[in-house]
Amino acid sequence: MKGFSTREAAKKLGISFTSMNRYMGAKKIPVPPLIEIGSTSARLWTEEDIERVRVVLPKIANGRKTRHVRKTRQTRKK
């Protein structure tokens, strides 16, 4: 069983490491449990964990909604 670091998992998903951490902090994606490696703790991502996140990613509303975008969407609906 091959395990990946969070940075490697983000690369496999095609998102930045920063975005991955932000989604994990906001609990928008499922994360594997922390494991203790010596005196450090880390997350070990499996292929199944990465695929689970790949399914959830398109459903995450990311990015800021600016006034211009909201205005444009409202005019399209009318």
Secondary structure, 3 states (H helix, E strand, C coil): CCCECHHHHHHHHCCCHHHHHHHHHCCCCCCCCEEEECCEEEECECHHHHHHHHHHHHHCCCCCCCHHHHHHHHHHHC
